[in-house]
Amino acid sequence: MEARPAVDDAALGREALHVLEANWMGSATVPAPGLYPHQWSWDSAFVAIGLARHRPERSMAELDGLLQGQWATGMVPHIVFHTSEAYFPGPSVWRSSDHPDAPPGILTSGLTTPPLHALAVWWLWRHTADTAYVRKAFPALAAQHAYLATTRDLGGGGLASIVHPWESGMDDSPTWDEPLAALPEIRYGYRTPGMDERHPDSDHDRYVWLALRYRDAGYRPEYLRDEHPFAVEDPMFNGVWLASCHALAELAPIAGFDAAPHREQAATIRSALAERLWNGCFYARDLRADRLIPVTTVGSFGPLLDPELPRDTVTALVDILESARFMGATGYPVPSCEIRAHQFDRTRYWRGPSWVNTNWLLRRAAILHDLPHLAQLLTTGTLRLVRQAGFRECFDPFDGSGRGCRDFSWSAALTLDLLADTLGS
């Protein structure tokens, strides 16, 4: 394991801020230097949350940089390309500039990502009381949610579908194995320096094939509904959406809008999660095969982000989370896949390692449901990881060693947020 001197909380906070300053490129924070040279939507939401109490102006600028890339449809893209630095798949693959709904003069991907952004704006408002920023951001956030409720309800049951593993934020999760295995065997030979070493067994060619099919179909909603071969209702994506619906409902009166539609949307998602994804735990649903995908991952706990989740459902999920299937058998929280599953691999992205962002989300859920012991376990365990291994992309859940990139932005940002609560600031 990578040796690291002990640091106190104040020093750890300074280190985290230093990482975020180094990764700032003027309009957004890159996830990590070198490998990820652009702005990723999922990452920027976590960065904005982590900076809300320390650099609120930077937090707002982070979200503004992302929302500049929002399409006229309301879709917030999973990547905004603010620089010309090489990356694959880059702008030449997505060809957003050819699409009339894409923002003029800004290059983006054609996919979206978990809609955490309303929660990030709520987090900012909670800590700054900046009503002007709420009024500024609210229309874009409402449009994002409207896009999900219309274009992405491919199953017709009230949940948003992801149409690519990249949209989940958990790219190589074993959840996607079955839907990907149903696709044709593809061999493009595309390789991204650095990326393939970190994702050695991913279905990279199938990922590219799915993106190209969607692009070549003109990013049309009817293509997604009728033809696109990958469509999955993911509990983490929808749990995040539900949490952001609650956030929008609280922000709406501040921005001069009606909160009722957002409360109604939250209720719709809650009912649909129970009806469509619950079977003793929450599982992703493969719409093309019309069945639940039988693997339990950290994404299964996403619906805990709903403060109105029924208590018996909360109890069942927490029992699984604290059992030997997850936290009960590892030294650090939270493995990204059930450790008894044959797909578990502590060395492969999202198939075993622990991540600061999902730990933070589950800690948020524990607080919402008045589970202080679980919240404390997630706080102390996550801070132990970064104290001993640094701000790594992910971590071995058994020995705590760091994996993936160093100086990873969301690990640094969310450490700041955890420390702020620990220090009472």
DRENNU-744998 format. One record per residue (C-alpha): x, y, z; residue in three letters. Coordinates in steps of 0.02 Angstrom, whole numbers, plus 50000, padded with zeros to 5 digits. Each point is the difference from the previous one (the first is absolute). Layout:
<sites>
- x,y,z,code
- X,Y,Z,Ala
...
</sites>
This chain:
<sites>
- x,y,z,code
- 50000,50000,50000,Met
- 50059,50176,49961,Glu
- 50086,50073,50154,Ala
- 49933,50166,50061,Arg
- 50039,50105,50153,Pro
- 49862,50034,50124,Ala
- 49918,50169,49980,Val
- 49881,50094,50111,Asp
- 49831,50061,49940,Asp
- 50056,50177,49964,Ala
- 50149,49939,49897,Ala
- 49890,49877,49906,Leu
- 49880,50141,49957,Gly
- 50143,50107,49934,Arg
- 50059,49855,49893,Glu
- 49825,49977,49930,Ala
- 49987,50184,49953,Leu
- 50171,49992,49919,His
- 49943,49855,49890,Val
- 49844,50095,49947,Leu
- 50100,50156,49960,Glu
- 50123,49899,49896,Ala
- 49857,49916,49905,Asn
- 49907,50162,49963,Trp
- 50012,50051,49817,Met
- 49913,50169,50008,Gly
- 49822,49947,49967,Ser
- 49991,49828,50078,Ala
- 50096,49872,50101,Thr
- 50072,49850,49908,Val
- 49974,49835,50092,Pro
- 50186,49964,49997,Ala
- 50150,50070,49907,Pro
- 50050,49910,49841,Gly
- 49875,49860,49980,Leu
- 49840,50103,50018,Tyr
- 50038,50171,49921,Pro
- 49821,50066,49981,His
- 49846,50032,50106,Gln
- 49896,49851,50055,Trp
- 49823,50036,50060,Ser
- 49990,49870,50141,Trp
- 50170,50056,50065,Asp
- 49959,50186,49993,Ser
- 49844,49977,50105,Ala
- 50105,49920,50138,Phe
- 50133,50135,49984,Val
- 49866,50134,50018,Ala
- 49934,49915,50157,Ile
- 50173,49985,50076,Gly
- 50044,50182,49966,Leu
- 49833,50073,50057,Ala
- 50063,50043,50175,Arg
- 50178,50046,49952,His
- 49997,50082,49828,Arg
- 49817,50035,49959,Pro
- 50044,50111,49851,Glu
- 50103,49857,49927,Arg
- 49857,49881,50035,Ser
- 49881,50110,49901,Met
- 50126,50020,49859,Ala
- 50018,49811,49993,Glu
- 49814,49977,49973,Leu
- 49991,50146,49879,Asp
- 50138,49924,49894,Gly
- 49902,49840,49988,Leu
- 49830,50077,49967,Leu
- 50073,50099,49855,Gln
- 50003,49832,49912,Gly
- 49816,49963,50029,Gln
- 49903,49958,49841,Trp
- 49837,50084,49951,Ala
- 49913,49835,50042,Thr
- 50051,50024,50182,Gly
- 50131,49861,49992,Met
- 50156,50039,50102,Val
- 50144,49909,49914,Pro
- 50118,49885,50092,His
- 50153,50090,49927,Ile
- 50027,50182,49953,Val
- 50158,50028,49899,Phe
- 50073,50165,50058,His
- 50174,49972,49927,Thr
- 50077,49924,49844,Ser
- 50097,49871,50099,Glu
- 49991,49827,49921,Ala
- 49879,49873,50072,Tyr
- 49907,49852,49929,Phe
- 49855,50003,49969,Pro
- 50016,50185,49968,Gly
- 49899,50130,49903,Pro
- 50033,49917,49832,Ser
- 49909,49846,50061,Val
- 49849,50086,50076,Trp
- 49980,50135,49865,Arg
- 49889,50106,50110,Ser
- 50036,50150,49890,Ser
- 49897,49917,49863,Asp
- 49845,49990,50109,His
- 49878,50146,50005,Pro
- 49958,49974,50183,Asp
- 50181,50006,50059,Ala
- 50064,50166,50071,Pro
- 50086,50106,49866,Pro
- 50187,50016,50019,Gly
- 50015,49870,50139,Ile
- 50049,49821,49964,Leu
- 49921,49862,50104,Thr
- 49964,49815,50004,Ser
- 49827,49936,49952,Gly
- 49966,49904,50161,Leu
- 49943,50055,50172,Thr
- 50044,49949,50179,Thr
- 49917,49982,50172,Pro
- 49907,50165,50030,Pro
- 50080,50051,50164,Leu
- 50006,50183,49953,His
- 49842,50061,50085,Ala
- 50062,49923,50161,Leu
- 50167,50089,49973,Ala
- 49910,50168,49980,Val
- 49896,49963,50155,Trp
- 50162,49961,50093,Trp
- 50069,50168,49948,Leu
- 49842,50091,50053,Trp
- 49997,49908,50166,Arg
- 50176,50061,50041,His
- 49998,50172,49919,Thr
- 49816,50054,49993,Ala
- 50041,50070,49827,Asp
- 49825,50020,49928,Thr
- 50063,50089,49844,Ala
- 50094,49845,49946,Tyr
- 49848,49891,50031,Val
- 49896,50112,49887,Arg
- 50135,49995,49867,Lys
- 50023,49811,49999,Ala
- 49822,49941,50029,Phe
- 49933,50006,49820,Pro
- 50144,49894,49936,Ala
- 49975,49873,50138,Leu
- 49813,49990,49969,Ala
- 50034,49974,49814,Ala
- 50121,49859,50040,Gln
- 49866,49912,50103,His
- 49868,50026,49866,Ala
- 50117,49918,49873,Tyr
- 50018,49847,50110,Leu
- 49813,49987,50032,Ala
- 49957,50006,49815,Thr
- 50142,49941,49888,Thr
- 50074,49873,50121,Arg
- 49846,49912,50070,Asp
- 50027,49861,49873,Leu
- 49909,49871,50103,Gly
- 49846,50109,50025,Gly
- 49998,49967,50187,Gly
- 50068,50163,50068,Gly
- 50186,49962,50010,Leu
- 50140,50073,49893,Ala
- 50100,49876,49896,Ser
- 50185,50009,49965,Ile
- 50046,49957,49821,Val
- 50186,49972,50027,His
- 50105,49939,50148,Pro
- 50091,50167,50000,Trp
- 49837,50084,50051,Glu
- 49998,49907,50165,Ser
- 50160,50079,50067,Gly
- 50052,49821,50043,Met
- 50069,49949,49832,Asp
- 50066,49824,50026,Asp
- 49871,49940,50126,Ser
- 49952,49816,49980,Pro
- 49821,50063,49988,Thr
- 50030,50032,49815,Trp
- 50075,49830,49960,Asp
- 49838,49917,49943,Glu
- 49935,50144,49893,Pro
- 50171,50019,49919,Leu
- 50016,49814,49968,Ala
- 49840,50008,49897,Ala
- 50084,50121,49878,Leu
- 50098,49946,49846,Pro
- 50184,49961,50018,Glu
- 50090,50160,49952,Ile
- 50185,50026,49963,Arg
- 50047,50180,49960,Tyr
- 50173,49996,50074,Gly
- 49981,50174,50076,Tyr
- 50116,50024,50146,Arg
- 50020,50145,50119,Thr
- 50173,50020,50079,Pro
- 49987,49975,50187,Gly
- 49816,49954,49996,Met
- 50021,49821,49944,Asp
- 50126,49964,50138,Glu
- 49868,50054,50125,Arg
- 49855,49910,49914,His
- 50092,49847,49930,Pro
- 49846,49889,49979,Asp
- 49866,50127,49959,Ser
- 49885,49986,49850,Asp
- 50080,50157,49927,His
- 49959,49957,49819,Asp
- 49818,49968,50042,Arg
- 49996,50165,50095,Tyr
- 50062,50090,49845,Val
- 49879,49905,49887,Trp
- 49851,50052,50108,Leu
- 50055,50182,49997,Ala
- 50022,49998,49811,Leu
- 49829,49921,49972,Arg
- 49916,50134,50104,Tyr
- 50098,50137,49912,Arg
- 49963,49932,49826,Asp
- 49815,49994,50045,Ala
- 50009,50188,50028,Gly
- 49977,49984,50189,Tyr
- 49814,49979,49964,Arg
- 49883,49955,50145,Pro
- 49898,49881,49892,Glu
- 50158,49904,49957,Tyr
- 50035,49973,50185,Leu
- 49822,49943,50028,Arg
- 49984,49883,49853,Asp
- 50172,49941,49944,Glu
- 50146,50033,50117,His
- 50059,49831,50066,Pro
- 50056,50058,50173,Phe
- 49868,50069,50119,Ala
- 50012,49974,50188,Val
- 49904,50071,50147,Glu
- 50137,50024,50130,Asp
- 49959,50021,50186,Pro
- 50146,50117,50034,Met
- 49960,50115,49854,Phe
- 49818,50008,50051,Asn
- 50040,50016,50185,Gly
- 50108,50151,49959,Val
- 49862,50070,49891,Trp
- 49874,49979,50141,Leu
- 50117,50090,50122,Ala
- 50018,50142,49876,Ser
- 49810,50009,49981,Cys
- 49988,50031,50187,His
- 50135,50132,49982,Ala
- 49905,50086,49858,Leu
- 49842,49999,50104,Ala
- 50091,50095,50137,Glu
- 50084,50119,49879,Leu
- 49844,50037,49896,Ala
- 49920,50130,50117,Pro
- 50168,50089,50015,Ile
- 50009,50012,49811,Ala
- 49818,50052,49984,Gly
- 49932,49834,49936,Phe
- 49874,49872,50058,Asp
- 50073,49857,50104,Ala
- 49853,49881,49968,Ala
- 50059,49927,49832,Pro
- 50166,49950,50077,His
- 49918,49918,50150,Arg
- 49886,49907,49880,Glu
- 50150,49943,49897,Gln
- 50086,49937,50158,Ala
- 49843,49901,50046,Ala
- 49992,49926,49825,Thr
- 50181,49943,50007,Ile
- 49976,49928,50176,Arg
- 49851,49895,49945,Ser
- 50086,49943,49841,Ala
- 50157,49946,50093,Leu
- 49895,49890,50114,Ala
- 49895,49929,49858,Glu
- 50136,49974,49870,Arg
- 50168,49976,50089,Leu
- 49965,49927,50173,Trp
- 50023,49815,50037,Asn
- 50065,49997,50178,Gly
- 50128,50128,49942,Cys
- 50004,50121,49855,Phe
- 50066,49929,49837,Tyr
- 50023,50079,49829,Ala
- 49872,49951,49868,Arg
- 50056,49955,49824,Asp
- 49857,50069,49895,Leu
- 50051,49908,49842,Arg
- 49998,49830,50088,Ala
- 49858,50056,50116,Asp
- 50079,49931,50158,Arg
- 50093,50054,50156,Leu
- 50189,49980,49993,Ile
- 50046,49882,50144,Pro
- 50154,50086,50071,Val
- 50007,50108,50156,Thr
- 50116,50150,49991,Thr
- 50022,50164,50090,Val
- 49875,50068,49875,Gly
- 49866,49893,50082,Ser
- 50001,50120,50148,Phe
- 49967,50157,49896,Gly
- 49815,50010,50048,Pro
- 50054,50029,50181,Leu
- 50026,50180,49945,Leu
- 49811,50019,50007,Asp
- 49956,50075,50171,Pro
- 49823,49927,49983,Glu
- 50052,49821,49961,Leu
- 49892,49884,50106,Pro
- 50083,49950,50163,Arg
- 49989,49813,49968,Asp
- 50090,50024,49834,Thr
- 50134,50106,50084,Val
- 50025,49864,50131,Thr
- 50016,49863,49870,Ala
- 50128,50098,49899,Leu
- 50104,50049,50152,Val
- 50002,49819,50058,Asp
- 50076,49950,49832,Ile
- 50122,50146,50001,Leu
- 50064,49959,50174,Glu
- 50005,49812,49971,Ser
- 50146,49891,49947,Ala
- 49943,50027,49821,Arg
- 50066,50180,50008,Phe
- 50069,50101,50146,Met
- 49995,49858,50127,Gly
- 50143,49906,49920,Ala
- 50117,50138,49940,Thr
- 50115,50116,50093,Gly
- 49938,50155,49909,Tyr
- 49834,50060,49930,Pro
- 49917,49965,49877,Val
- 50049,49867,49872,Pro
- 49922,50040,49832,Ser
- 49941,49821,49974,Cys
- 49938,49868,50121,Glu
- 50156,49907,50054,Ile
- 49918,49829,49987,Arg
- 49951,50027,49818,Ala
- 50104,49910,49870,His
- 50023,50167,49911,Gln
- 50086,50079,50151,Phe
- 50179,50054,49966,Asp
- 50087,50116,50121,Arg
- 50120,50059,49863,Thr
- 49875,50050,49863,Arg
- 49904,50164,49986,Tyr
- 49825,49991,50074,Trp
- 50012,49811,50020,Arg
- 50067,50006,50178,Gly
- 50100,50155,50049,Pro
- 49928,50131,50117,Ser
- 49967,50178,49939,Trp
- 49990,50161,50099,Val
- 49849,50063,49902,Asn
- 49888,49851,50033,Thr
- 50056,49998,50182,Asn
- 49948,50183,50010,Trp
- 49830,49963,49922,Leu
- 49967,49858,50121,Leu
- 50054,50109,50146,Arg
- 49877,50131,49940,Arg
- 49866,49864,49997,Ala
- 50045,49944,50176,Ala
- 49977,50177,50064,Ile
- 49833,50017,49910,Leu
- 49936,49843,50085,His
- 50068,50041,50173,Asp
- 50132,49863,50002,Leu
- 50142,50088,50091,Pro
- 50103,49842,50030,His
- 50003,49958,49814,Leu
- 50038,50181,49956,Ala
- 50147,49999,50120,Gln
- 50067,49836,49930,Leu
- 49994,50071,49824,Leu
- 50083,50163,50055,Thr
- 50143,49924,50098,Thr
- 50030,49860,49875,Gly
- 50008,50120,49852,Thr
- 50117,50119,50089,Leu
- 50113,49854,50047,Arg
- 50014,49956,49816,Leu
- 50057,50172,49945,Val
- 50112,50026,50151,Arg
- 50100,49844,49962,Gln
- 49993,49991,49810,Ala
- 49967,50178,49943,Gly
- 49865,50068,49885,Phe
- 49995,49848,49888,Arg
- 49866,49960,49872,Glu
- 49948,49845,50097,Cys
- 50063,49884,50136,Phe
- 50019,49817,50044,Asp
- 49858,49965,50122,Pro
- 50103,49874,50099,Phe
- 50169,50082,50027,Asp
- 49960,50180,49952,Gly
- 50136,50016,49869,Ser
- 49970,50130,49865,Gly
- 49955,49954,49822,Arg
- 49981,50098,49839,Gly
- 50047,50183,49982,Cys
- 50084,50104,50133,Arg
- 49937,50174,50046,Asp
- 49823,49955,49952,Phe
- 49885,50150,50014,Ser
- 49842,49927,50074,Trp
- 50101,49906,50131,Ser
- 50080,50164,50052,Ala
- 49839,50101,49992,Ala
- 49894,49879,50100,Leu
- 50139,49982,50128,Thr
- 49981,50187,50028,Leu
- 49814,49977,50030,Asp
- 50028,49856,50122,Leu
- 50131,50101,50093,Leu
- 49885,50150,50011,Ala
- 49874,49895,50096,Asp
- 50135,49917,50104,Thr
- 50074,50169,50049,Leu
- 49828,50079,50020,Gly
- 50032,50136,49870,Ser
</sites>
